[in-house]
């Protein structure tokens, strides 16, 4: 198998859903890029006609807003990634960069502030104060603009909830690529957050994540790719794209015992609720 080759298209879904988290500007090494129009056409052909394109550093945020303005079916989220914040702070560039993110976030094609949050896997103790400061700024921005907050949480569950509780959550919060167990899922659900599941839920070693899937009410479920990363099994290791959402969603329906069309309809409605309406 050619690890850089894109997986085949799956069987189309019985009802459309949204890929609520994708990085169309990124490609894996050795993989030909998919232009936004081509990526959307491929996903629409299998029942994924809408994408939330996430730009989480300045250039990708600018690109995301431009693409959302040009391509029907795509809206944007913009932010400084948790791992980007300490890098910028370290070279004295955070404040100027943040001012530009604030400006971009106000664009009407932007539905979300994110992905923001905390990452204790890639950022060590020396960068965590800058990361938390950035997270707090993003929470405030989402509240001021009335936009969805999209949270990146890697090995930082307790601290993410601590900061959110300190600041007070915006009206709409999405836990991107949910990575916790059932107890953490319950803690997020008690706060009214939506939980977005990616291809990781299909991995053999993800039993705790599938337990979290089971305790999540149908009206709080979202699906995403985080493409080009986190490709669902059986294609793990190959490039991900929005057209592979049906692989993840079928596993979700099977594991939960849900009718696939019923789950698709719920996920579509949830995504519009979570991101401020239909586009």
C-alpha positions in Angstrom: 0.0 0.0 0.0 1.2 3.5 -0.9 0.9 5.4 2.4 0.7 8.7 0.7 -2.2 7.6 -1.6 -5.7 8.9 -0.7 -8.1 6.2 0.5 -11.1 5.3 -1.8 -14.3 7.1 -1.4 -16.8 5.4 1.0 -20.4 4.7 0.3 -22.5 8.0 0.5 -24.4 8.8 3.7 -28.2 8.6 3.6 -28.4 12.3 4.8 -25.9 15.2 4.6 -23.6 16.1 7.5 -21.0 18.7 8.1 -17.2 18.2 8.6 -16.9 20.7 11.4 -13.1 20.8 11.6 -10.8 20.6 8.7 -7.4 22.1 7.6 -7.7 22.4 3.8 -4.4 24.3 3.5 -2.4 21.5 5.0 -1.0 18.4 3.2 1.0 15.4 4.4 4.4 14.9 3.0 4.3 13.2 -0.3 0.6 13.9 -0.9 -0.8 16.0 -3.6 -2.9 18.8 -2.2 -6.6 19.0 -2.7 -7.8 22.4 -3.7 -10.8 23.6 -1.6 -13.3 23.3 -4.5 -12.1 19.7 -5.2 -12.1 18.8 -1.6 -15.7 20.0 -1.2 -16.8 18.3 -4.4 -15.4 15.0 -3.2 -17.0 15.2 0.2 -20.3 16.5 -1.2 -20.4 13.4 -3.4 -20.6 11.2 -0.3 -22.9 13.4 1.7 -20.6 16.0 3.3 -21.5 19.2 1.4 -20.3 21.7 4.1 -17.0 22.2 5.8 -15.7 24.4 8.7 -12.2 25.4 7.6 -10.0 26.1 10.6 -7.0 28.5 10.4 -4.9 28.4 13.6 -1.9 30.5 12.8 -1.9 33.9 11.1 -1.3 32.9 7.5 -3.7 30.0 7.6 -6.3 32.2 9.3 -6.1 34.8 6.5 -6.3 32.0 3.9 -9.3 30.4 5.6 -11.3 33.7 5.6 -10.5 34.2 1.9 -11.6 30.7 1.0 -14.8 31.0 3.0 -15.6 34.2 1.1 -15.0 32.5 -2.2 -16.4 28.9 -1.9 -20.1 28.2 -1.0 -20.3 25.5 1.6 -17.2 26.5 3.5 -17.1 28.7 6.6 -14.1 29.6 8.7 -12.7 29.5 12.2 -9.7 31.5 13.1 -7.3 31.5 16.1 -3.8 31.1 17.3 -3.2 27.4 18.1 -2.3 26.7 21.7 1.2 25.6 20.6 1.6 28.8 18.4 1.0 31.2 21.3 4.2 30.5 23.3 6.3 30.5 20.1 5.0 34.0 19.2 5.4 35.2 22.8 9.0 34.0 22.8 9.9 36.2 19.9 7.8 39.2 21.0 5.3 38.8 18.2 2.2 37.7 20.1 0.4 41.1 20.6 0.6 42.2 17.0 -0.4 38.8 15.7 -3.3 38.6 18.1 -4.6 42.0 16.9 -4.8 40.6 13.4 -6.6 37.5 14.6 -9.1 39.7 16.3 -9.7 41.6 13.1 -10.1 38.5 11.0 -12.5 36.9 13.6 -15.0 39.8 13.0 -15.4 38.8 9.3 -19.0 37.5 8.6 -17.6 34.4 6.9 -16.0 33.4 10.3 -18.3 31.3 12.4 -15.8 30.2 15.1 -12.9 31.4 17.3 -10.7 28.4 17.4 -9.0 26.1 17.6 -7.8 27.5 20.9 -7.2 25.9 24.3 -4.4 24.0 26.0 -1.9 21.5 24.9 0.3 19.9 27.6 1.6 17.3 25.2 3.7 19.6 22.9 4.1 22.6 25.2 6.2 22.3 28.3 5.9 24.0 31.6 7.9 27.1 30.3 5.2 27.9 27.7 2.1 27.1 29.6 1.5 30.6 31.1 1.6 32.1 27.5 -0.7 29.4 26.3 -3.3 30.0 29.0 -3.1 33.7 28.5 -3.9 33.2 24.8 -6.7 30.8 25.7 -8.3 33.4 27.9 -8.1 36.0 25.2 -9.8 33.7 22.7 -12.7 33.0 25.2 -13.2 36.7 25.6 -13.2 37.3 21.9 -15.7 34.5 21.2 -18.0 36.1 23.8 -17.6 39.6 22.4 -18.3 38.6 18.9 -21.0 36.0 19.7 -19.1 33.3 17.9 -18.5 29.6 18.6 -15.5 28.7 20.7 -13.6 25.7 19.3 -11.4 24.1 22.0 -8.2 22.1 21.4 -7.5 20.0 24.5 -4.6 17.7 24.6 -3.6 16.1 27.9 -5.1 19.2 29.7 -8.7 18.2 30.6 -8.7 19.6 34.1 -7.0 22.9 33.2 -9.2 23.5 30.2 -12.3 23.2 32.5 -10.6 25.4 35.1 -10.0 28.2 32.7 -13.4 27.9 31.1 -15.1 28.0 34.5 -12.9 31.0 35.5 -13.7 33.0 32.4 -17.3 31.9 31.8 -18.1 30.1 28.6 -19.5 31.6 25.4 -23.0 30.6 24.4 -21.6 27.9 22.0 -18.6 25.7 22.8 -17.3 22.7 20.7 -14.8 20.3 22.1 -12.8 19.6 19.0 -11.5 16.1 18.5 -12.8 15.0 21.8 -10.1 13.0 23.5 -11.4 12.2 27.0 -13.1 9.4 28.8 -16.8 9.1 29.8 -16.2 11.1 33.0 -14.7 14.0 31.2 -17.5 13.8 28.6 -20.0 14.1 31.4 -18.2 17.1 32.8 -18.3 18.8 29.4 -21.9 17.9 28.8 -22.9 19.3 32.2 -21.5 22.6 30.9 -23.5 22.5 27.7 -20.7 21.8 25.3 -20.9 19.9 22.0 -18.5 16.9 21.7 -16.9 16.4 18.3 -15.6 13.0 17.4 -12.9 12.5 14.8 -11.3 9.4 13.2 -9.6 8.6 16.5 -12.9 7.0 17.7 -12.3 4.2 15.2 -8.8 3.3 16.5 -8.4 0.0 18.2 -6.8 1.5 21.2 -9.6 4.1 21.8 -11.9 2.1 24.1 -12.3 5.0 26.6 -13.2 7.3 23.7 -15.9 5.0 22.5 -17.2 4.9 26.1 -17.4 8.7 26.0 -19.3 8.4 22.7 -21.9 6.2 24.4 -22.6 8.6 27.2 -23.0 11.6 24.8 -26.6 12.4 24.0 -27.5 12.4 20.3 -28.2 16.2 20.4 -24.6 16.9 21.6 -22.7 14.9 19.0 -20.7 16.3 16.1 -18.3 14.7 13.6 -15.1 16.0 12.1 -12.0 14.9 10.3 -9.2 17.3 11.5 -7.9 16.5 8.0 -5.3 15.8 6.8 -4.7 14.1 10.2 -6.4 11.4 12.2 -7.6 9.3 9.3 -10.2 6.7 10.4 -9.5 3.0 10.4 -9.0 1.1 8.3 -7.1 3.9 6.5 -5.0 5.1 9.4 -1.7 6.5 8.3 -3.0 7.7 5.0 -4.1 11.3 4.3 -7.4 12.3 5.6 -10.0 14.5 3.9 -13.6 15.5 4.4 -14.9 12.8 2.1 -13.9 10.2 4.7 -16.4 11.5 7.3 -18.8 8.6 6.4 -16.3 6.1 7.7 -16.2 7.7 11.1 -19.9 8.3 11.3 -20.8 4.7 10.4 -18.6 3.5 13.2 -20.3 5.9 15.6 -23.8 4.8 14.6 -22.9 1.1 14.8 -21.2 1.5 18.2 -24.1 3.5 19.6 -26.8 1.3 18.1 -28.2 4.3 16.2 -29.9 4.2 12.9 -27.4 5.8 10.5 -29.9 8.2 8.9 -31.3 9.3 12.2 -27.7 10.0 13.5 -26.8 11.9 10.3 -29.9 14.1 10.7 -29.0 14.8 14.3 -25.4 15.6 13.6 -26.3 18.0 10.8 -28.8 19.8 13.0 -26.3 19.9 15.9 -23.6 21.4 13.7 -25.9 24.2 12.6 -26.8 24.9 16.2 -23.2 24.8 17.3 -21.9 27.1 14.6 -24.7 29.7 14.5 -27.0 28.5 11.8 -27.2 27.0 8.3 -24.7 28.1 5.6 
